[in-house]
Amino acid sequence: LKPDEQNSLDSLKHLTKKTGRFTDIDKENFDSLIKTLENLYNLPGLGITENERVAIVAALNLKKGHWYVCPKGHPYVITECGGANQESLCPECREKIGGQKHQLLSTNRHFDLMDNSQYAAWSDQANLNFIPQNI
C-alpha cells in the first residue's frame, strides 16, 4: 500500500475500534474514509476502480442508460438507441443477454451503477411520448 492508503486504512481501523460514543464528527470521518477507500479500490459489483469506471464510460461516449447486466450480474452495453434488438451470450458466463424488439430479456436488468443513470435509455421513462407500434 502507498503511505496515504495505509494512513486511511489505519484511521478507519482506529475509528472502528474506538471505545465510547460514536460522534457526528466520527461519522463524517468514517464516511470520508470509506469514500477514499472505495475510490482507491474496487467498487462493489464491478471489480474496477472509480477511475476505471469513469474512463470506460467516457471512452464509449454513450448517453446514460445503455448499461445492463446478465442474470449473473456481468455488465454489458447496448449501443445505438440503447434498446435490445438482438440476443447473444454473455462472454463471461454464457447466459442469454439482450432481447428483441426493444424488449430486454426478463432475466437481464438495467445497470445504473455503471453510468449513474436513473433508467434505461430505451424505457417508458426515456420514451414517454414514443409509441413503437406507430412507426
PLY file of the C-alpha trace (Angstrom):
ply
format ascii 1.0
element vertex 135
property float x
property float y
property float z
element edge 134
property int vertex1
property int vertex2
end_header
0.00 0.00 0.00
1.03 3.58 -0.62
1.61 5.65 2.54
-1.62 7.67 2.14
-3.60 4.47 1.53
-2.11 2.88 4.64
-2.91 6.02 6.65
-6.55 5.88 5.50
-6.78 2.21 6.41
-5.15 2.78 9.81
-7.50 5.69 10.52
-10.50 3.54 9.63
-9.29 0.72 11.91
-8.75 3.18 14.76
-12.17 4.73 14.26
-14.00 1.39 14.21
-12.19 0.10 17.33
-12.77 3.30 19.28
-14.49 2.95 22.64
-17.05 5.42 23.80
-19.64 7.41 21.92
-19.56 7.49 18.10
-19.98 11.22 17.44
-21.19 13.12 14.41
-17.57 14.02 13.66
-16.66 10.32 13.84
-19.46 9.59 11.35
-18.17 12.28 8.97
-14.63 10.90 9.23
-15.87 7.35 8.70
-17.87 8.31 5.59
-14.92 10.23 4.19
-12.52 7.33 4.76
-14.92 4.83 3.17
-15.29 7.06 0.12
-11.50 7.39 -0.15
-11.00 3.63 0.03
-13.83 2.95 -2.45
-12.14 5.28 -4.93
-8.81 3.53 -4.48
-10.08 0.02 -4.69
-12.79 -1.95 -6.41
-16.33 -0.67 -6.48
-18.89 -3.16 -5.19
-20.31 -5.21 -8.03
-17.86 -4.03 -10.67
-14.39 -5.23 -9.80
-12.88 -1.97 -11.09
-11.89 1.32 -9.50
-13.93 4.50 -9.74
-11.30 5.98 -12.08
-11.53 2.95 -14.38
-15.34 3.13 -14.39
-15.27 6.81 -15.36
-12.70 6.13 -18.10
-14.77 3.28 -19.58
-17.99 5.31 -19.63
-16.16 8.29 -21.17
-14.46 6.14 -23.82
-17.78 4.72 -25.05
-19.32 8.21 -25.11
-22.91 6.97 -24.80
-25.83 8.78 -23.24
-26.92 7.44 -19.87
-28.90 4.22 -19.64
-27.08 1.94 -22.09
-25.66 -0.41 -19.45
-27.27 -3.72 -18.49
-26.32 -6.88 -16.61
-26.85 -10.53 -17.44
-28.65 -12.86 -14.99
-25.35 -13.44 -13.15
-24.52 -9.74 -12.86
-21.94 -9.30 -15.62
-22.22 -5.83 -17.23
-22.70 -5.21 -20.93
-23.69 -2.27 -23.10
-26.32 -1.83 -25.82
-25.25 0.87 -28.29
-27.31 2.93 -30.75
-30.69 3.70 -29.11
-29.98 1.53 -26.06
-32.90 -0.79 -26.81
-32.36 -4.53 -27.14
-32.78 -5.77 -30.72
-30.77 -8.98 -30.68
-29.88 -11.76 -28.30
-26.42 -13.03 -27.60
-24.50 -14.82 -24.86
-22.60 -13.21 -22.02
-18.89 -13.74 -22.72
-18.29 -14.37 -19.01
-20.94 -16.96 -18.13
-22.75 -17.80 -21.42
-26.18 -16.68 -20.09
-28.52 -15.03 -22.61
-28.22 -11.24 -22.91
-30.06 -8.58 -24.90
-33.57 -9.07 -26.23
-35.83 -8.45 -29.24
-37.97 -5.54 -30.48
-36.62 -3.23 -27.78
-37.75 -5.62 -25.05
-34.94 -6.62 -22.71
-34.92 -10.27 -21.67
-36.72 -10.64 -18.35
-33.59 -12.17 -16.82
-31.49 -9.07 -17.63
-31.76 -5.68 -15.97
-30.68 -2.07 -16.30
-27.30 -1.41 -14.63
-27.39 2.08 -13.16
-24.16 1.68 -11.18
-22.02 1.96 -14.30
-23.19 5.37 -15.54
-25.32 6.63 -12.64
-28.44 6.61 -14.81
-31.92 6.56 -13.34
-33.45 4.38 -16.06
-32.58 2.52 -19.24
-32.06 4.56 -22.42
-34.92 2.66 -24.06
-37.64 2.68 -21.43
-41.04 4.14 -20.67
-39.33 6.89 -18.70
-36.97 7.80 -21.57
-39.59 7.50 -24.30
-42.68 8.98 -22.69
-44.20 10.19 -25.96
-42.96 7.45 -28.27
-45.13 4.51 -29.31
-43.09 1.89 -31.26
-46.21 0.49 -32.95
-46.72 3.85 -34.68
-43.54 3.68 -36.74
0 1
1 2
2 3
3 4
4 5
5 6
6 7
7 8
8 9
9 10
10 11
11 12
12 13
13 14
14 15
15 16
16 17
17 18
18 19
19 20
20 21
21 22
22 23
23 24
24 25
25 26
26 27
27 28
28 29
29 30
30 31
31 32
32 33
33 34
34 35
35 36
36 37
37 38
38 39
39 40
40 41
41 42
42 43
43 44
44 45
45 46
46 47
47 48
48 49
49 50
50 51
51 52
52 53
53 54
54 55
55 56
56 57
57 58
58 59
59 60
60 61
61 62
62 63
63 64
64 65
65 66
66 67
67 68
68 69
69 70
70 71
71 72
72 73
73 74
74 75
75 76
76 77
77 78
78 79
79 80
80 81
81 82
82 83
83 84
84 85
85 86
86 87
87 88
88 89
89 90
90 91
91 92
92 93
93 94
94 95
95 96
96 97
97 98
98 99
99 100
100 101
101 102
102 103
103 104
104 105
105 106
106 107
107 108
108 109
109 110
110 111
111 112
112 113
113 114
114 115
115 116
116 117
117 118
118 119
119 120
120 121
121 122
122 123
123 124
124 125
125 126
126 127
127 128
128 129
129 130
130 131
131 132
132 133
133 134
